[in-house]
Amino acid sequence: MSHPIPNGMTRDHIVKAIKAMDSGIKHRFSGSIGYDVLFEG
């Protein structure tokens, strides 16, 4: 089930975060426990 992007958060914010995590940047989030975001397959 998909949910709308919260107010104030743009698609660009999400894409930048995904690309940063894919590049290996350190972040405070662990593995998904409640939902997953699918991006480009």
N, CA and C atoms as an extended XYZ file, in Angstrom:
123
Properties=species:S:1:pos:R:3:atomname:S:1:resname:S:1:resid:I:1 pbc="F F F"
N         0.850       -1.169        0.000 N   MET     1
C         0.000        0.000        0.000 CA  MET     1
C         0.899        1.236        0.000 C   MET     1
N         0.627        2.186       -0.860 N   SER     2
C         1.421        3.406       -0.906 CA  SER     2
C         0.756        4.514       -0.099 C   SER     2
N         1.570        5.435        0.371 N   HIS     3
C         1.084        6.575        1.147 CA  HIS     3
C         1.625        7.844        0.512 C   HIS     3
N         0.901        8.951        0.621 N   PRO     4
C         1.390       10.210        0.062 CA  PRO     4
C         2.628       10.699        0.816 C   PRO     4
N         3.434       11.480        0.134 N   ILE     5
C         4.608       12.095        0.758 CA  ILE     5
C         4.116       13.142        1.756 C   ILE     5
N         4.656       13.150        2.981 N   PRO     6
C         4.214       14.122        3.989 CA  PRO     6
C         4.429       15.569        3.536 C   PRO     6
N         3.609       16.487        4.048 N   ASN     7
C         3.752       17.915        3.742 CA  ASN     7
C         5.152       18.387        4.082 C   ASN     7
N         5.715       19.208        3.229 N   GLY     8
C         7.041       19.771        3.454 CA  GLY     8
C         8.171       18.909        2.927 C   GLY     8
N         7.895       17.654        2.614 N   MET     9
C         8.914       16.755        2.078 CA  MET     9
C         8.627       16.563        0.597 C   MET     9
N         9.622       16.856       -0.217 N   THR    10
C         9.425       16.730       -1.660 CA  THR    10
C        10.009       15.416       -2.168 C   THR    10
N         9.624       15.066       -3.369 N   ARG    11
C        10.187       13.879       -4.009 CA  ARG    11
C        11.700       14.022       -4.110 C   ARG    11
N        12.161       15.235       -4.393 N   ASP    12
C        13.602       15.487       -4.509 CA  ASP    12
C        14.325       15.175       -3.198 C   ASP    12
N        13.729       15.520       -2.051 N   HIS    13
C        14.330       15.183       -0.757 CA  HIS    13
C        14.530       13.678       -0.638 C   HIS    13
N        13.517       12.932       -1.019 N   ILE    14
C        13.563       11.471       -0.894 CA  ILE    14
C        14.606       10.882       -1.835 C   ILE    14
N        14.633       11.343       -3.077 N   VAL    15
C        15.600       10.829       -4.050 CA  VAL    15
C        17.029       11.122       -3.590 C   VAL    15
N        17.275       12.327       -3.081 N   LYS    16
C        18.617       12.672       -2.586 CA  LYS    16
C        19.020       11.770       -1.428 C   LYS    16
N        18.090       11.485       -0.524 N   ALA    17
C        18.382       10.615        0.619 CA  ALA    17
C        18.669        9.191        0.156 C   ALA    17
N        17.898        8.685       -0.780 N   ILE    18
C        18.120        7.339       -1.304 CA  ILE    18
C        19.498        7.244       -1.948 C   ILE    18
N        19.827        8.211       -2.777 N   LYS    19
C        21.125        8.190       -3.459 CA  LYS    19
C        22.275        8.309       -2.463 C   LYS    19
N        22.104        9.107       -1.423 N   ALA    20
C        23.147        9.236       -0.404 CA  ALA    20
C        23.358        7.909        0.326 C   ALA    20
N        22.272        7.244        0.699 N   MET    21
C        22.389        5.959        1.395 CA  MET    21
C        22.972        4.902        0.468 C   MET    21
N        22.587        4.909       -0.799 N   ASP    22
C        23.144        3.953       -1.759 CA  ASP    22
C        24.638        4.162       -1.969 C   ASP    22
N        25.112        5.393       -1.802 N   SER    23
C        26.537        5.681       -1.996 CA  SER    23
C        27.375        5.320       -0.774 C   SER    23
N        26.707        4.909        0.317 N   GLY    24
C        27.439        4.464        1.499 CA  GLY    24
C        27.557        5.489        2.609 C   GLY    24
N        26.889        6.632        2.468 N   ILE    25
C        26.955        7.654        3.510 CA  ILE    25
C        26.428        7.077        4.835 C   ILE    25
N        27.053        7.441        5.923 N   LYS    26
C        26.614        6.984        7.243 CA  LYS    26
C        25.325        7.699        7.614 C   LYS    26
N        24.402        6.961        8.243 N   HIS    27
C        23.135        7.553        8.649 CA  HIS    27
C        22.680        6.907        9.945 C   HIS    27
N        21.727        7.495       10.605 N   ARG    28
C        21.270        6.996       11.901 CA  ARG    28
C        20.153        5.968       11.804 C   ARG    28
N        19.753        5.633       10.601 N   PHE    29
C        18.656        4.686       10.407 CA  PHE    29
C        19.202        3.272       10.291 C   PHE    29
N        18.479        2.327       10.847 N   SER    30
C        18.854        0.926       10.688 CA  SER    30
C        17.984        0.303        9.608 C   SER    30
N        17.963       -1.004        9.547 N   GLY    31
C        17.138       -1.677        8.559 CA  GLY    31
C        15.660       -1.378        8.760 C   GLY    31
N        14.909       -1.525        7.707 N   SER    32
C        13.469       -1.258        7.749 CA  SER    32
C        12.765       -2.199        8.723 C   SER    32
N        11.908       -1.643        9.570 N   ILE    33
C        11.123       -2.479       10.479 CA  ILE    33
C         9.619       -2.297       10.271 C   ILE    33
N         9.234       -1.263        9.540 N   GLY    34
C         7.809       -1.002        9.366 CA  GLY    34
C         7.369       -0.875        7.918 C   GLY    34
N         8.286       -0.472        7.054 N   TYR    35
C         7.935       -0.280        5.652 CA  TYR    35
C         9.204       -0.212        4.816 C   TYR    35
N         9.074       -0.385        3.535 N   ASP    36
C        10.178       -0.268        2.596 CA  ASP    36
C         9.788        0.744        1.530 C   ASP    36
N        10.776        1.436        0.996 N   VAL    37
C        10.565        2.366       -0.101 CA  VAL    37
C        11.171        1.722       -1.336 C   VAL    37
N        10.370        1.569       -2.390 N   LEU    38
C        10.861        1.017       -3.639 CA  LEU    38
C        11.215        2.177       -4.558 C   LEU    38
N        12.411        2.117       -5.130 N   PHE    39
C        12.886        3.204       -5.994 CA  PHE    39
C        13.552        2.598       -7.215 C   PHE    39
N        13.062        2.930       -8.367 N   GLU    40
C        13.599        2.435       -9.633 CA  GLU    40
C        13.730        0.920       -9.631 C   GLU    40
N        12.700        0.250       -9.178 N   GLY    41
C        12.648       -1.209       -9.218 CA  GLY    41
C        13.198       -1.837       -7.997 C   GLY    41
